[in-house]
Amino acid sequence: MYSRQIQGKERFFGVSGLLYRSNVLMYDRGSESLWSQLKGQAVTGPLTGTELEVLPSTLTTWEKWRQQYPETQVLSLETGYNRNYELDPYRDYYRQQSGFRSFFKLGPGEKEKELVVGIVIDGQAQAYSLAQLKKAAVVKDRLAGKKLTLDFDSATDRLSVVDGQGDSIELMIAYWFVWKAIWPQTERYPFQ
């Protein structure tokens, strides 16, 4: 998730309908720049090279979220459009094992649509199986010369990544085939 504040202005984003390396390109309505969803960076248009600020987010269940934040309000289904919002239009896509327009070759035991936690430090990328992180709860690693601690809290589904000084490190959760397409030189953490 990203902040919409860019260069002191609030931007409004939409889905362009375009893909770059199997990942959605967003556009901002002000400059019409196209933005890589995974890199959080404008890739064409007047804001090319501008980076979005990553905001903390959690991939969790509604039940766990409500336990932590019982006052949370949900958008109304009364949108003015005749649409059944109880049906997920991507349900079949989630069930498929292969990615959309994926071209990379899998390594042993890899699944294209496995969710991974991706981290980039100084241009070096690392991916961690989300399922394996959940099982391990805490993982120690090194990336770009920095000590990392990845800590998964199963009660809240919150994942934190900190360096050796205790500073938070940005992370992204994505399908493995998308992460690998954007960061082709990425390494995968070798869970045992």
C-alpha positions, 0 to 999 in steps of 0.5 A: 500500500502506498501514500497518495502524497507525491511532491506535496500533492495528493494524487488519485490512482486508477487501474490502467488495464496494462501489465508490465512483467505480469504486474498491473500498471497504475496511473495517476489522474493528474500526470497520467504517469504509469506506475509499477504496482510492485516497484512503487515507481513511475515507469513512464510519463512526467513523473518517471523515476518518482517513488511512492512512499510505502505504508504499513499494511497487513494481509489478514482475515476480517475476524482477526482485524475486527478483534484488533480494531472493533470500531472499524467501518466498512464501505457500504455495498450501496454504491449506486451500481447494479453489481453483486459485490459478494462475488469475487471476479478473480475467484477463478484466477486465485484457484489457478496454479499458473500465473497470467502470462508468466514466462519464467521457469520454476525451480524445484518445489517452486509454485508460480502463485505462491505468496512471497514476502519480497524485500529490496535493499540497495538494489538487492532483492530477496524473497521469502515464502509467506507460508514458510515464514508463518511456520517459522515465526522468526527468521534471521537473514542477511541482505545487502550487508544488513542483518534482518529479523523477520517476525510473524505474529500469528494472532494478528497476521502482522509481519515485521522486518527490522534490521540490526539497528531495529529500523523497519524494512519495507516489504511487499507481498506478491505472487512469486512469478510476479516478484521474480519478473520484476526482480529477476536476480532475486534470491529465495530464502532457503527454508530447511 
